[in-house]
């Protein structure tokens, strides 16, 4: 594996790259993989691939005839398999070649669909924990094949020699590592055993571990995958799958969904989380390829909206990346993701049709995930929209419940708009839904697709104002002077003032001002300030026609009845400013600096007036 200097080529002739193999080994072994623990997975993968090839030679042999044996006593780590073994040519091809292409290598690659990894490059991960890799191998393809010994070193050099058959009596391969002192964390017997169980618990070949204490060797994978087992009843199967999900993920699943895609040899389960998760937060999923754990954080196996489940799957045909720590994004993975999404949709549909109690618990925890799915999935929309919870003027309710009492459903565009109008709209008998949360406004507008008798419209300030009772003519005329002073005082906020009667009487004023209207007024103001002359006049006229805020005073409120009777102009202006400030705070929207200043000033002015009056 060591390259020697080549003679200088004539001017203009092709030259060969000079490769520092020590640096290449360091790059591959220290930067291709995320953790030193990967070395054991790579050794297991090579052993499993060798067993797969051995079964190809002897297809009639029982599955448990050939196996893998691990040994770690603190001084060495050894992995021995009964696989197909290597010839001397194989050693040069697979263990001593990095990046070289040949017709023979291409033919071998075409036949590797049944294998997990690739020989050679995966073995380099052993340099994460050892400076030398010792391989003894005997081929099963040729009777009385010689034993081949390969020693590879971290500096990029290697030696190969042939040994008598007694050096390895049976076909197969043994890889031995002498750990470096700084690698003890990953090569202690207990850690090797734990890593073997972590990576190989679902392997189809028997794997045993020996710590050198004289025991018989513990099985790493004593039980098959739970979905591959047989059970006396469906209930027993469900309990076994749920127990496996709890052991794997650390929570008791709300339900388990079996996943089975025969076309790609995929089996597994999806565990429904019992509690809600933040929107858009994606959990990693455990993906095994031919029994070997590939990744615990494979987000790409499911679509983004499926953040209400965590799954563990074992597949035959998914393609690992070069590091074999994630999945290669190809057409097969896209098809698998789409097919698994259909399985989750089918579970939701089945649950909605047959288990309303489970559906209720599921929606209580994961309504946001279902809403995100319903926006793009008409079938889920028709099935679950009536059951999804929304914030309404009748409290938290499903749209099905809400539509029974409100044939016209109004929806706000923001949470703050809903907060402004909820109490007054409820008292006026209007049915309003808070559309400020993610997906809610869009979904409410699709309610007529499910219930054609219901109409949906965006809440407009004029709609609410129209449902507030006007005051009689005499009261309006008596309050005209006060209303004029109030409009003048609040003109800086582009706010009109009107007098109405509405419930609850405890509310002195209602500020109607949508976010869109505020943005439009701000935009117009900035444009006017940046322009002059004719354009400034035109923009000023357009600004006057921009949507204005409305301060609706409640004639039923005793404070308002007192205020509209004030005949002192300055005090009337101050009271109007105070009513505006109180209504702005109740709207729960962010206050502008001018509004904060107005609230402070009006409070101090009213306090000063009260003190003067008392004195």
CORHU-V216050 format. One record per backbone hydrogen bond with DSSP energy under -1.0 kcal/mol. NH is the residue of the N-H (numbers start at 1). CO is the residue of the C=O. Records with the same first field share a line. If there is no record, write none. Layout:
BEGIN
NH = CO  CO
END
This chain:
BEGIN
13 = 10
21 = 19
24 = 20
25 = 21
26 = 22
27 = 23
28 = 24
29 = 25
30 = 26
31 = 27
38 = 35
39 = 36
40 = 37
42 = 38
43 = 39
44 = 40
45 = 41
46 = 42
47 = 43
48 = 44
49 = 45
50 = 46
51 = 47
52 = 48
53 = 49
54 = 50
55 = 51
56 = 52
57 = 53
58 = 54
61 = 58
65 = 62
68 = 206
69 = 80
70 = 208
71 = 78
72 = 210
73 = 76
77 = 177
78 = 71
79 = 175
80 = 69
81 = 173
82 = 67
84 = 50
91 = 87
92 = 88
93 = 89
94 = 90
95 = 91
106 = 102
107 = 103
108 = 104
109 = 105
110 = 106
112 = 109
115 = 112
121 = 119
122 = 118
125 = 122
126 = 123
127 = 124
128 = 125
129 = 126
130 = 126
133 = 152
134 = 176
135 = 150
136 = 174
137 = 148
138 = 172
140 = 84
145 = 142
147 = 163
148 = 137
149 = 161
150 = 135
151 = 159
152 = 133
153 = 157
154 = 131
156 = 153
159 = 151
161 = 149
163 = 147
167 = 164
168 = 165
172 = 138
173 = 81
174 = 136
175 = 79
176 = 134
177 = 77
180 = 129
183 = 180
184 = 181
186 = 183
188 = 184
192 = 188
193 = 189
194 = 190
195 = 191
196 = 192
197 = 193
198 = 194
199 = 195
200 = 196
201 = 197
203 = 200
208 = 68
209 = 218
210 = 70
218 = 209
220 = 207
228 = 225
237 = 233
238 = 234
239 = 235
240 = 236
241 = 237
242 = 238
243 = 239
244 = 240
245 = 241
246 = 242
247 = 243
248 = 244
249 = 245
250 = 246
254 = 272
257 = 270
259 = 268
261 = 266
264 = 261
266 = 261
267 = 314
268 = 259
269 = 312
270 = 257
271 = 310
272 = 255
273 = 308
281 = 278
286 = 311
287 = 295
288 = 313
289 = 292
290 = 315
292 = 289
293 = 199
294 = 287
295 = 287
298 = 285
299 = 297
301 = 298
302 = 299
306 = 303
309 = 306
310 = 271
312 = 269
313 = 286
314 = 267
315 = 288
316 = 264
317 = 264
321 = 326
324 = 321
328 = 319
330 = 328
334 = 330
335 = 331
336 = 332
337 = 333
338 = 334
339 = 335
340 = 336
341 = 337
342 = 338
343 = 339
344 = 340
345 = 341
346 = 342
347 = 343
348 = 344
349 = 345
350 = 346
351 = 347
352 = 348
353 = 349
354 = 350
355 = 351
359 = 355
360 = 356
361 = 357
362 = 358
363 = 359
364 = 360
365 = 361
366 = 362
367 = 363
370 = 366
371 = 367
372 = 368
373 = 369
374 = 370
375 = 371
376 = 373
377 = 373
381 = 377
382 = 378
383 = 379
384 = 380
385 = 381
387 = 384
388 = 385
390 = 397
392 = 395
393 = 432
395 = 392
397 = 390
400 = 386
402 = 398
403 = 399
406 = 402
409 = 455
410 = 431
411 = 457
412 = 433
418 = 414
419 = 415
420 = 416
421 = 417
422 = 418
425 = 421
426 = 422
427 = 423
428 = 424
429 = 426
430 = 425
433 = 410
434 = 391
440 = 437
443 = 439
444 = 440
445 = 441
446 = 443
447 = 444
449 = 446
450 = 447
451 = 447
454 = 451
455 = 407
457 = 409
459 = 411
463 = 460
464 = 460
465 = 461
466 = 462
467 = 464
468 = 465
469 = 501
476 = 472
477 = 473
478 = 474
479 = 475
483 = 479
484 = 480
485 = 481
486 = 482
487 = 483
488 = 484
489 = 485
490 = 486
493 = 490
494 = 491
495 = 490
496 = 549
498 = 551
500 = 553
501 = 469
507 = 504
510 = 552
512 = 550
518 = 514
519 = 515
520 = 516
521 = 517
522 = 518
523 = 519
524 = 520
525 = 521
526 = 522
527 = 523
528 = 524
529 = 525
530 = 526
536 = 532
537 = 533
538 = 534
539 = 535
540 = 536
541 = 537
542 = 538
543 = 539
544 = 540
546 = 543
549 = 494
550 = 512
551 = 496
552 = 510
553 = 498
554 = 508
555 = 500
557 = 554
561 = 557
562 = 558
563 = 559
564 = 560
566 = 563
572 = 568
573 = 569
574 = 570
575 = 571
576 = 572
577 = 573
578 = 574
579 = 575
580 = 576
581 = 577
582 = 578
583 = 579
584 = 580
585 = 581
586 = 582
587 = 583
588 = 585
596 = 592
597 = 593
598 = 594
599 = 595
600 = 596
601 = 597
602 = 598
603 = 599
604 = 600
605 = 601
606 = 602
607 = 603
608 = 604
609 = 605
610 = 606
611 = 607
612 = 608
613 = 609
614 = 610
615 = 611
END
